[in-house]
Amino acid sequence: MDRFNPVYDAVELSLYHAGGTKDPLVTKYPGLLGTCDVLIPVTPVW
């Protein structure tokens, strides 16, 4: 498990508006998605 925390703190939120991040996982995930042949999202449907 990678311990990704989806909650913005004040610093992360200020960076978000400029298109930045301090979380290395936020830059890692798009790169991983770019290498996928198939993506199967598993989400709850309420």
mmCIF entry with sequence, helices, sheets and N, C-alpha, C, O atoms, coordinates in Angstrom:
data_MODEL
# 
_entry.id   MODEL 
# 
_entity.id                         1 
_entity.type                       polymer 
_entity.pdbx_number_of_molecules   1 
# 
_entity_poly.entity_id                      1 
_entity_poly.type                           'polypeptide(L)' 
_entity_poly.nstd_linkage                   no 
_entity_poly.nstd_monomer                   no 
_entity_poly.pdbx_seq_one_letter_code       MDRFNPVYDAVELSLYHAGGTKDPLVTKYPGLLGTCDVLIPVTPVW 
_entity_poly.pdbx_seq_one_letter_code_can   MDRFNPVYDAVELSLYHAGGTKDPLVTKYPGLLGTCDVLIPVTPVW 
_entity_poly.pdbx_strand_id                 A 
# 
loop_
_entity_poly_seq.entity_id 
_entity_poly_seq.num 
_entity_poly_seq.mon_id 
_entity_poly_seq.hetero 
1 1  MET n 
1 2  ASP n 
1 3  ARG n 
1 4  PHE n 
1 5  ASN n 
1 6  PRO n 
1 7  VAL n 
1 8  TYR n 
1 9  ASP n 
1 10 ALA n 
1 11 VAL n 
1 12 GLU n 
1 13 LEU n 
1 14 SER n 
1 15 LEU n 
1 16 TYR n 
1 17 HIS n 
1 18 ALA n 
1 19 GLY n 
1 20 GLY n 
1 21 THR n 
1 22 LYS n 
1 23 ASP n 
1 24 PRO n 
1 25 LEU n 
1 26 VAL n 
1 27 THR n 
1 28 LYS n 
1 29 TYR n 
1 30 PRO n 
1 31 GLY n 
1 32 LEU n 
1 33 LEU n 
1 34 GLY n 
1 35 THR n 
1 36 CYS n 
1 37 ASP n 
1 38 VAL n 
1 39 LEU n 
1 40 ILE n 
1 41 PRO n 
1 42 VAL n 
1 43 THR n 
1 44 PRO n 
1 45 VAL n 
1 46 TRP n 
# 
_struct_asym.id          A 
_struct_asym.entity_id   1 
# 
loop_
_struct_conf.conf_type_id 
_struct_conf.id 
_struct_conf.pdbx_PDB_helix_id 
_struct_conf.beg_label_comp_id 
_struct_conf.beg_label_asym_id 
_struct_conf.beg_label_seq_id 
_struct_conf.pdbx_beg_PDB_ins_code 
_struct_conf.end_label_comp_id 
_struct_conf.end_label_asym_id 
_struct_conf.end_label_seq_id 
_struct_conf.pdbx_end_PDB_ins_code 
_struct_conf.beg_auth_comp_id 
_struct_conf.beg_auth_asym_id 
_struct_conf.beg_auth_seq_id 
_struct_conf.end_auth_comp_id 
_struct_conf.end_auth_asym_id 
_struct_conf.end_auth_seq_id 
_struct_conf.pdbx_PDB_helix_class 
_struct_conf.details 
_struct_conf.pdbx_PDB_helix_length 
HELX_P HELX_P1 AA1 ALA A 10 ? HIS A 17 ? ALA A 10 HIS A 17 1 ? 8  
HELX_P HELX_P2 AA2 PRO A 24 ? GLY A 34 ? PRO A 24 GLY A 34 1 ? 11 
# 
_struct_conf_type.id          HELX_P 
_struct_conf_type.criteria    ? 
_struct_conf_type.reference   ? 
# 
loop_
_atom_site.group_PDB 
_atom_site.id 
_atom_site.type_symbol 
_atom_site.label_atom_id 
_atom_site.label_alt_id 
_atom_site.label_comp_id 
_atom_site.label_asym_id 
_atom_site.label_entity_id 
_atom_site.label_seq_id 
_atom_site.pdbx_PDB_ins_code 
_atom_site.Cartn_x 
_atom_site.Cartn_y 
_atom_site.Cartn_z 
_atom_site.occupancy 
_atom_site.B_iso_or_equiv 
_atom_site.pdbx_formal_charge 
_atom_site.auth_seq_id 
_atom_site.auth_comp_id 
_atom_site.auth_asym_id 
_atom_site.auth_atom_id 
_atom_site.pdbx_PDB_model_num 
ATOM 1   N N  . MET A 1 1  ? 0.842   -1.170 0.000   1.00 0.00 ? 1  MET A N  1 
ATOM 2   C CA . MET A 1 1  ? 0.000   0.000  0.000   1.00 0.00 ? 1  MET A CA 1 
ATOM 3   C C  . MET A 1 1  ? 0.895   1.244  0.000   1.00 0.00 ? 1  MET A C  1 
ATOM 4   O O  . MET A 1 1  ? 1.940   1.251  0.651   1.00 0.00 ? 1  MET A O  1 
ATOM 5   N N  . ASP A 1 2  ? 0.509   2.261  -0.699  1.00 0.00 ? 2  ASP A N  1 
ATOM 6   C CA . ASP A 1 2  ? 1.374   3.432  -0.848  1.00 0.00 ? 2  ASP A CA 1 
ATOM 7   C C  . ASP A 1 2  ? 1.085   4.574  0.120   1.00 0.00 ? 2  ASP A C  1 
ATOM 8   O O  . ASP A 1 2  ? 1.794   5.580  0.099   1.00 0.00 ? 2  ASP A O  1 
ATOM 9   N N  . ARG A 1 3  ? 0.082   4.451  0.954   1.00 0.00 ? 3  ARG A N  1 
ATOM 10  C CA . ARG A 1 3  ? -0.257  5.462  1.974   1.00 0.00 ? 3  ARG A CA 1 
ATOM 11  C C  . ARG A 1 3  ? -0.601  6.825  1.379   1.00 0.00 ? 3  ARG A C  1 
ATOM 12  O O  . ARG A 1 3  ? -0.282  7.856  1.971   1.00 0.00 ? 3  ARG A O  1 
ATOM 13  N N  . PHE A 1 4  ? -1.246  6.839  0.216   1.00 0.00 ? 4  PHE A N  1 
ATOM 14  C CA . PHE A 1 4  ? -1.654  8.096  -0.413  1.00 0.00 ? 4  PHE A CA 1 
ATOM 15  C C  . PHE A 1 4  ? -2.701  8.787  0.446   1.00 0.00 ? 4  PHE A C  1 
ATOM 16  O O  . PHE A 1 4  ? -3.690  8.170  0.842   1.00 0.00 ? 4  PHE A O  1 
ATOM 17  N N  . ASN A 1 5  ? -2.488  10.063 0.734   1.00 0.00 ? 5  ASN A N  1 
ATOM 18  C CA . ASN A 1 5  ? -3.430  10.854 1.513   1.00 0.00 ? 5  ASN A CA 1 
ATOM 19  C C  . ASN A 1 5  ? -4.113  11.841 0.562   1.00 0.00 ? 5  ASN A C  1 
ATOM 20  O O  . ASN A 1 5  ? -3.457  12.761 0.075   1.00 0.00 ? 5  ASN A O  1 
ATOM 21  N N  . PRO A 1 6  ? -5.400  11.677 0.287   1.00 0.00 ? 6  PRO A N  1 
ATOM 22  C CA . PRO A 1 6  ? -6.086  12.530 -0.688  1.00 0.00 ? 6  PRO A CA 1 
ATOM 23  C C  . PRO A 1 6  ? -6.509  13.895 -0.141  1.00 0.00 ? 6  PRO A C  1 
ATOM 24  O O  . PRO A 1 6  ? -7.132  14.675 -0.861  1.00 0.00 ? 6  PRO A O  1 
ATOM 25  N N  . VAL A 1 7  ? -6.185  14.193 1.104   1.00 0.00 ? 7  VAL A N  1 
ATOM 26  C CA . VAL A 1 7  ? -6.611  15.441 1.732   1.00 0.00 ? 7  VAL A CA 1 
ATOM 27  C C  . VAL A 1 7  ? -5.596  16.540 1.477   1.00 0.00 ? 7  VAL A C  1 
ATOM 28  O O  . VAL A 1 7  ? -4.399  16.346 1.688   1.00 0.00 ? 7  VAL A O  1 
ATOM 29  N N  . TYR A 1 8  ? -6.079  17.711 1.017   1.00 0.00 ? 8  TYR A N  1 
ATOM 30  C CA . TYR A 1 8  ? -5.204  18.862 0.811   1.00 0.00 ? 8  TYR A CA 1 
ATOM 31  C C  . TYR A 1 8  ? -4.931  19.569 2.128   1.00 0.00 ? 8  TYR A C  1 
ATOM 32  O O  . TYR A 1 8  ? -5.854  19.804 2.908   1.00 0.00 ? 8  TYR A O  1 
ATOM 33  N N  . ASP A 1 9  ? -3.675  19.909 2.384   1.00 0.00 ? 9  ASP A N  1 
ATOM 34  C CA . ASP A 1 9  ? -3.390  20.842 3.469   1.00 0.00 ? 9  ASP A CA 1 
ATOM 35  C C  . ASP A 1 9  ? -3.237  22.230 2.829   1.00 0.00 ? 9  ASP A C  1 
ATOM 36  O O  . ASP A 1 9  ? -3.372  22.365 1.613   1.00 0.00 ? 9  ASP A O  1 
ATOM 37  N N  . ALA A 1 10 ? -2.962  23.244 3.624   1.00 0.00 ? 10 ALA A N  1 
ATOM 38  C CA . ALA A 1 10 ? -2.900  24.614 3.101   1.00 0.00 ? 10 ALA A CA 1 
ATOM 39  C C  . ALA A 1 10 ? -1.811  24.773 2.043   1.00 0.00 ? 10 ALA A C  1 
ATOM 40  O O  . ALA A 1 10 ? -2.016  25.460 1.042   1.00 0.00 ? 10 ALA A O  1 
ATOM 41  N N  . VAL A 1 11 ? -0.663  24.146 2.255   1.00 0.00 ? 11 VAL A N  1 
ATOM 42  C CA . VAL A 1 11 ? 0.437   24.246 1.285   1.00 0.00 ? 11 VAL A CA 1 
ATOM 43  C C  . VAL A 1 11 ? 0.057   23.560 -0.025  1.00 0.00 ? 11 VAL A C  1 
ATOM 44  O O  . VAL A 1 11 ? 0.246   24.121 -1.105  1.00 0.00 ? 11 VAL A O  1 
ATOM 45  N N  . GLU A 1 12 ? -0.477  22.354 0.074   1.00 0.00 ? 12 GLU A N  1 
ATOM 46  C CA . GLU A 1 12 ? -0.858  21.608 -1.125  1.00 0.00 ? 12 GLU A CA 1 
ATOM 47  C C  . GLU A 1 12 ? -1.943  22.353 -1.907  1.00 0.00 ? 12 GLU A C  1 
ATOM 48  O O  . GLU A 1 12 ? -1.909  22.379 -3.137  1.00 0.00 ? 12 GLU A O  1 
ATOM 49  N N  . LEU A 1 13 ? -2.883  22.945 -1.217  1.00 0.00 ? 13 LEU A N  1 
ATOM 50  C CA . LEU A 1 13 ? -3.943  23.689 -1.882  1.00 0.00 ? 13 LEU A CA 1 
ATOM 51  C C  . LEU A 1 13 ? -3.388  24.909 -2.619  1.00 0.00 ? 13 LEU A C  1 
ATOM 52  O O  . LEU A 1 13 ? -3.826  25.206 -3.731  1.00 0.00 ? 13 LEU A O  1 
ATOM 53  N N  . SER A 1 14 ? -2.442  25.613 -2.023  1.00 0.00 ? 14 SER A N  1 
ATOM 54  C CA . SER A 1 14 ? -1.852  26.770 -2.706  1.00 0.00 ? 14 SER A CA 1 
ATOM 55  C C  . SER A 1 14 ? -1.057  26.339 -3.931  1.00 0.00 ? 14 SER A C  1 
ATOM 56  O O  . SER A 1 14 ? -1.043  27.049 -4.937  1.00 0.00 ? 14 SER A O  1 
ATOM 57  N N  . LEU A 1 15 ? -0.402  25.196 -3.863  1.00 0.00 ? 15 LEU A N  1 
ATOM 58  C CA . LEU A 1 15 ? 0.337   24.674 -5.014  1.00 0.00 ? 15 LEU A CA 1 
ATOM 59  C C  . LEU A 1 15 ? -0.601  24.194 -6.109  1.00 0.00 ? 15 LEU A C  1 
ATOM 60  O O  . LEU A 1 15 ? -0.280  24.303 -7.292  1.00 0.00 ? 15 LEU A O  1 
ATOM 61  N N  . TYR A 1 16 ? -1.756  23.665 -5.728  1.00 0.00 ? 16 TYR A N  1 
ATOM 62  C CA . TYR A 1 16 ? -2.733  23.156 -6.688  1.00 0.00 ? 16 TYR A CA 1 
ATOM 63  C C  . TYR A 1 16 ? -3.164  24.240 -7.668  1.00 0.00 ? 16 TYR A C  1 
ATOM 64  O O  . TYR A 1 16 ? -3.261  23.986 -8.868  1.00 0.00 ? 16 TYR A O  1 
ATOM 65  N N  . HIS A 1 17 ? -3.418  25.422 -7.180  1.00 0.00 ? 17 HIS A N  1 
ATOM 66  C CA . HIS A 1 17 ? -3.873  26.516 -8.043  1.00 0.00 ? 17 HIS A CA 1 
ATOM 67  C C  . HIS A 1 17 ? -2.803  26.937 -9.047  1.00 0.00 ? 17 HIS A C  1 
ATOM 68  O O  . HIS A 1 17 ? -3.115  27.527 -10.081 1.00 0.00 ? 17 HIS A O  1 
ATOM 69  N N  . ALA A 1 18 ? -1.556  26.636 -8.746  1.00 0.00 ? 18 ALA A N  1 
ATOM 70  C CA . ALA A 1 18 ? -0.452  26.944 -9.662  1.00 0.00 ? 18 ALA A CA 1 
ATOM 71  C C  . ALA A 1 18 ? -0.076  25.727 -10.506 1.00 0.00 ? 18 ALA A C  1 
ATOM 72  O O  . ALA A 1 18 ? 0.849   25.794 -11.316 1.00 0.00 ? 18 ALA A O  1 
ATOM 73  N N  . GLY A 1 19 ? -0.796  24.609 -10.317 1.00 0.00 ? 19 GLY A N  1 
ATOM 74  C CA . GLY A 1 19 ? -0.503  23.390 -11.076 1.00 0.00 ? 19 GLY A CA 1 
ATOM 75  C C  . GLY A 1 19 ? 0.611   22.560 -10.473 1.00 0.00 ? 19 GLY A C  1 
ATOM 76  O O  . GLY A 1 19 ? 1.177   21.700 -11.148 1.00 0.00 ? 19 GLY A O  1 
ATOM 77  N N  . GLY A 1 20 ? 0.937   22.805 -9.205  1.00 0.00 ? 20 GLY A N  1 
ATOM 78  C CA . GLY A 1 20 ? 2.021   22.078 -8.557  1.00 0.00 ? 20 GLY A CA 1 
ATOM 79  C C  . GLY A 1 20 ? 1.533   21.143 -7.479  1.00 0.00 ? 20 GLY A C  1 
ATOM 80  O O  . GLY A 1 20 ? 0.337   21.059 -7.198  1.00 0.00 ? 20 GLY A O  1 
ATOM 81  N N  . THR A 1 21 ? 2.476   20.440 -6.877  1.00 0.00 ? 21 THR A N  1 
ATOM 82  C CA . THR A 1 21 ? 2.186   19.535 -5.779  1.00 0.00 ? 21 THR A CA 1 
ATOM 83  C C  . THR A 1 21 ? 3.456   19.301 -4.984  1.00 0.00 ? 21 THR A C  1 
ATOM 84  O O  . THR A 1 21 ? 4.559   19.473 -5.503  1.00 0.00 ? 21 THR A O  1 
ATOM 85  N N  . LYS A 1 22 ? 3.307   18.910 -3.732  1.00 0.00 ? 22 LYS A N  1 
ATOM 86  C CA . LYS A 1 22 ? 4.454   18.503 -2.924  1.00 0.00 ? 22 LYS A CA 1 
ATOM 87  C C  . LYS A 1 22 ? 4.470   16.988 -2.723  1.00 0.00 ? 22 LYS A C  1 
ATOM 88  O O  . LYS A 1 22 ? 5.411   16.443 -2.146  1.00 0.00 ? 22 LYS A O  1 
ATOM 89  N N  . ASP A 1 23 ? 3.436   16.317 -3.197  1.00 0.00 ? 23 ASP A N  1 
ATOM 90  C CA . ASP A 1 23 ? 3.298   14.873 -3.009  1.00 0.00 ? 23 ASP A CA 1 
ATOM 91  C C  . ASP A 1 23 ? 3.869   14.128 -4.217  1.00 0.00 ? 23 ASP A C  1 
ATOM 92  O O  . ASP A 1 23 ? 3.337   14.265 -5.319  1.00 0.00 ? 23 ASP A O  1 
ATOM 93  N N  . PRO A 1 24 ? 4.924   13.352 -4.043  1.00 0.00 ? 24 PRO A N  1 
ATOM 94  C CA . PRO A 1 24 ? 5.510   12.630 -5.183  1.00 0.00 ? 24 PRO A CA 1 
ATOM 95  C C  . PRO A 1 24 ? 4.556   11.611 -5.808  1.00 0.00 ? 24 PRO A C  1 
ATOM 96  O O  . PRO A 1 24 ? 4.706   11.275 -6.983  1.00 0.00 ? 24 PRO A O  1 
ATOM 97  N N  . LEU A 1 25 ? 3.581   11.116 -5.048  1.00 0.00 ? 25 LEU A N  1 
ATOM 98  C CA . LEU A 1 25 ? 2.626   10.159 -5.612  1.00 0.00 ? 25 LEU A CA 1 
ATOM 99  C C  . LEU A 1 25 ? 1.706   10.818 -6.628  1.00 0.00 ? 25 LEU A C  1 
ATOM 100 O O  . LEU A 1 25 ? 1.241   10.163 -7.561  1.00 0.00 ? 25 LEU A O  1 
ATOM 101 N N  . VAL A 1 26 ? 1.441   12.105 -6.455  1.00 0.00 ? 26 VAL A N  1 
ATOM 102 C CA . VAL A 1 26 ? 0.572   12.825 -7.394  1.00 0.00 ? 26 VAL A CA 1 
ATOM 103 C C  . VAL A 1 26 ? 1.254   12.925 -8.762  1.00 0.00 ? 26 VAL A C  1 
ATOM 104 O O  . VAL A 1 26 ? 0.568   12.936 -9.784  1.00 0.00 ? 26 VAL A O  1 
ATOM 105 N N  . THR A 1 27 ? 2.550   12.995 -8.801  1.00 0.00 ? 27 THR A N  1 
ATOM 106 C CA . THR A 1 27 ? 3.260   12.999 -10.087 1.00 0.00 ? 27 THR A CA 1 
ATOM 107 C C  . THR A 1 27 ? 3.533   11.587 -10.584 1.00 0.00 ? 27 THR A C  1 
ATOM 108 O O  . THR A 1 27 ? 3.706   11.383 -11.785 1.00 0.00 ? 27 THR A O  1 
ATOM 109 N N  . LYS A 1 28 ? 3.576   10.614 -9.689  1.00 0.00 ? 28 LYS A N  1 
ATOM 110 C CA . LYS A 1 28 ? 3.825   9.222  -10.070 1.00 0.00 ? 28 LYS A CA 1 
ATOM 111 C C  . LYS A 1 28 ? 2.630   8.593  -10.778 1.00 0.00 ? 28 LYS A C  1 
ATOM 112 O O  . LYS A 1 28 ? 2.794   7.930  -11.803 1.00 0.00 ? 28 LYS A O  1 
ATOM 113 N N  . TYR A 1 29 ? 1.434   8.797  -10.239 1.00 0.00 ? 29 TYR A N  1 
ATOM 114 C CA . TYR A 1 29 ? 0.239   8.122  -10.760 1.00 0.00 ? 29 TYR A CA 1 
ATOM 115 C C  . TYR A 1 29 ? -0.063  8.431  -12.230 1.00 0.00 ? 29 TYR A C  1 
ATOM 116 O O  . TYR A 1 29 ? -0.337  7.496  -12.982 1.00 0.00 ? 29 TYR A O  1 
ATOM 117 N N  . PRO A 1 30 ? -0.028  9.679  -12.677 1.00 0.00 ? 30 PRO A N  1 
ATOM 118 C CA . PRO A 1 30 ? -0.301  9.926  -14.101 1.00 0.00 ? 30 PRO A CA 1 
ATOM 119 C C  . PRO A 1 30 ? 0.690   9.208  -15.021 1.00 0.00 ? 30 PRO A C  1 
ATOM 120 O O  . PRO A 1 30 ? 0.317   8.747  -16.100 1.00 0.00 ? 30 PRO A O  1 
ATOM 121 N N  . GLY A 1 31 ? 1.932   9.115  -14.601 1.00 0.00 ? 31 GLY A N  1 
ATOM 122 C CA . GLY A 1 31 ? 2.914   8.372  -15.395 1.00 0.00 ? 31 GLY A CA 1 
ATOM 123 C C  . GLY A 1 31 ? 2.576   6.901  -15.492 1.00 0.00 ? 31 GLY A C  1 
ATOM 124 O O  . GLY A 1 31 ? 2.721   6.291  -16.551 1.00 0.00 ? 31 GLY A O  1 
ATOM 125 N N  . LEU A 1 32 ? 2.124   6.329  -14.386 1.00 0.00 ? 32 LEU A N  1 
ATOM 126 C CA . LEU A 1 32 ? 1.723   4.923  -14.399 1.00 0.00 ? 32 LEU A CA 1 
ATOM 127 C C  . LEU A 1 32 ? 0.495   4.712  -15.280 1.00 0.00 ? 32 LEU A C  1 
ATOM 128 O O  . LEU A 1 32 ? 0.414   3.725  -16.012 1.00 0.00 ? 32 LEU A O  1 
ATOM 129 N N  . LEU A 1 33 ? -0.449  5.631  -15.210 1.00 0.00 ? 33 LEU A N  1 
ATOM 130 C CA . LEU A 1 33 ? -1.649  5.510  -16.041 1.00 0.00 ? 33 LEU A CA 1 
ATOM 131 C C  . LEU A 1 33 ? -1.315  5.584  -17.523 1.00 0.00 ? 33 LEU A C  1 
ATOM 132 O O  . LEU A 1 33 ? -1.967  4.942  -18.347 1.00 0.00 ? 33 LEU A O  1 
ATOM 133 N N  . GLY A 1 34 ? -0.302  6.364  -17.858 1.00 0.00 ? 34 GLY A N  1 
ATOM 134 C CA . GLY A 1 34 ? 0.104   6.486  -19.256 1.00 0.00 ? 34 GLY A CA 1 
ATOM 135 C C  . GLY A 1 34 ? 0.688   5.215  -19.833 1.00 0.00 ? 34 GLY A C  1 
ATOM 136 O O  . GLY A 1 34 ? 0.767   5.073  -21.054 1.00 0.00 ? 34 GLY A O  1 
ATOM 137 N N  . THR A 1 35 ? 1.097   4.291  -18.985 1.00 0.00 ? 35 THR A N  1 
ATOM 138 C CA . THR A 1 35 ? 1.677   3.035  -19.463 1.00 0.00 ? 35 THR A CA 1 
ATOM 139 C C  . THR A 1 35 ? 0.661   1.898  -19.527 1.00 0.00 ? 35 THR A C  1 
ATOM 140 O O  . THR A 1 35 ? 0.992   0.795  -19.963 1.00 0.00 ? 35 THR A O  1 
ATOM 141 N N  . CYS A 1 36 ? -0.572  2.157  -19.095 1.00 0.00 ? 36 CYS A N  1 
ATOM 142 C CA . CYS A 1 36 ? -1.601  1.111  -19.066 1.00 0.00 ? 36 CYS A CA 1 
ATOM 143 C C  . CYS A 1 36 ? -2.194  0.860  -20.448 1.00 0.00 ? 36 CYS A C  1 
ATOM 144 O O  . CYS A 1 36 ? -2.387  1.782  -21.240 1.00 0.00 ? 36 CYS A O  1 
ATOM 145 N N  . ASP A 1 37 ? -2.474  -0.397 -20.713 1.00 0.00 ? 37 ASP A N  1 
ATOM 146 C CA . ASP A 1 37 ? -3.230  -0.763 -21.908 1.00 0.00 ? 37 ASP A CA 1 
ATOM 147 C C  . ASP A 1 37 ? -4.725  -0.744 -21.616 1.00 0.00 ? 37 ASP A C  1 
ATOM 148 O O  . ASP A 1 37 ? -5.534  -0.418 -22.485 1.00 0.00 ? 37 ASP A O  1 
ATOM 149 N N  . VAL A 1 38 ? -5.082  -1.095 -20.386 1.00 0.00 ? 38 VAL A N  1 
ATOM 150 C CA . VAL A 1 38 ? -6.481  -1.160 -19.968 1.00 0.00 ? 38 VAL A CA 1 
ATOM 151 C C  . VAL A 1 38 ? -6.578  -0.580 -18.560 1.00 0.00 ? 38 VAL A C  1 
ATOM 152 O O  . VAL A 1 38 ? -5.724  -0.835 -17.711 1.00 0.00 ? 38 VAL A O  1 
ATOM 153 N N  . LEU A 1 39 ? -7.621  0.196  -18.328 1.00 0.00 ? 39 LEU A N  1 
ATOM 154 C CA . LEU A 1 39 ? -7.876  0.749  -17.000 1.00 0.00 ? 39 LEU A CA 1 
ATOM 155 C C  . LEU A 1 39 ? -9.276  0.334  -16.591 1.00 0.00 ? 39 LEU A C  1 
ATOM 156 O O  . LEU A 1 39 ? -10.242 0.610  -17.302 1.00 0.00 ? 39 LEU A O  1 
ATOM 157 N N  . ILE A 1 40 ? -9.388  -0.322 -15.457 1.00 0.00 ? 40 ILE A N  1 
ATOM 158 C CA . ILE A 1 40 ? -10.684 -0.751 -14.955 1.00 0.00 ? 40 ILE A CA 1 
ATOM 159 C C  . ILE A 1 40 ? -10.924 -0.049 -13.623 1.00 0.00 ? 40 ILE A C  1 
ATOM 160 O O  . ILE A 1 40 ? -10.409 -0.489 -12.596 1.00 0.00 ? 40 ILE A O  1 
ATOM 161 N N  . PRO A 1 41 ? -11.703 1.041  -13.623 1.00 0.00 ? 41 PRO A N  1 
ATOM 162 C CA . PRO A 1 41 ? -12.003 1.709  -12.365 1.00 0.00 ? 41 PRO A CA 1 
ATOM 163 C C  . PRO A 1 41 ? -12.984 0.891  -11.538 1.00 0.00 ? 41 PRO A C  1 
ATOM 164 O O  . PRO A 1 41 ? -13.995 0.410  -12.049 1.00 0.00 ? 41 PRO A O  1 
ATOM 165 N N  . VAL A 1 42 ? -12.679 0.742  -10.275 1.00 0.00 ? 42 VAL A N  1 
ATOM 166 C CA . VAL A 1 42 ? -13.562 0.036  -9.347  1.00 0.00 ? 42 VAL A CA 1 
ATOM 167 C C  . VAL A 1 42 ? -13.978 1.053  -8.292  1.00 0.00 ? 42 VAL A C  1 
ATOM 168 O O  . VAL A 1 42 ? -13.192 1.419  -7.418  1.00 0.00 ? 42 VAL A O  1 
ATOM 169 N N  . THR A 1 43 ? -15.216 1.500  -8.390  1.00 0.00 ? 43 THR A N  1 
ATOM 170 C CA . THR A 1 43 ? -15.724 2.504  -7.466  1.00 0.00 ? 43 THR A CA 1 
ATOM 171 C C  . THR A 1 43 ? -17.111 2.094  -7.001  1.00 0.00 ? 43 THR A C  1 
ATOM 172 O O  . THR A 1 43 ? -17.812 1.362  -7.698  1.00 0.00 ? 43 THR A O  1 
ATOM 173 N N  . PRO A 1 44 ? -17.505 2.558  -5.838  1.00 0.00 ? 44 PRO A N  1 
ATOM 174 C CA . PRO A 1 44 ? -18.875 2.255  -5.427  1.00 0.00 ? 44 PRO A CA 1 
ATOM 175 C C  . PRO A 1 44 ? -19.872 3.076  -6.244  1.00 0.00 ? 44 PRO A C  1 
ATOM 176 O O  . PRO A 1 44 ? -19.641 4.249  -6.538  1.00 0.00 ? 44 PRO A O  1 
ATOM 177 N N  . VAL A 1 45 ? -20.958 2.451  -6.594  1.00 0.00 ? 45 VAL A N  1 
ATOM 178 C CA . VAL A 1 45 ? -22.052 3.140  -7.287  1.00 0.00 ? 45 VAL A CA 1 
ATOM 179 C C  . VAL A 1 45 ? -23.242 3.105  -6.356  1.00 0.00 ? 45 VAL A C  1 
ATOM 180 O O  . VAL A 1 45 ? -23.829 2.047  -6.127  1.00 0.00 ? 45 VAL A O  1 
ATOM 181 N N  . TRP A 1 46 ? -23.598 4.250  -5.822  1.00 0.00 ? 46 TRP A N  1 
ATOM 182 C CA . TRP A 1 46 ? -24.655 4.309  -4.820  1.00 0.00 ? 46 TRP A CA 1 
ATOM 183 C C  . TRP A 1 46 ? -25.973 4.604  -5.451  1.00 0.00 ? 46 TRP A C  1 
ATOM 184 O O  . TRP A 1 46 ? -26.985 4.692  -4.755  1.00 0.00 ? 46 TRP A O  1 
# 
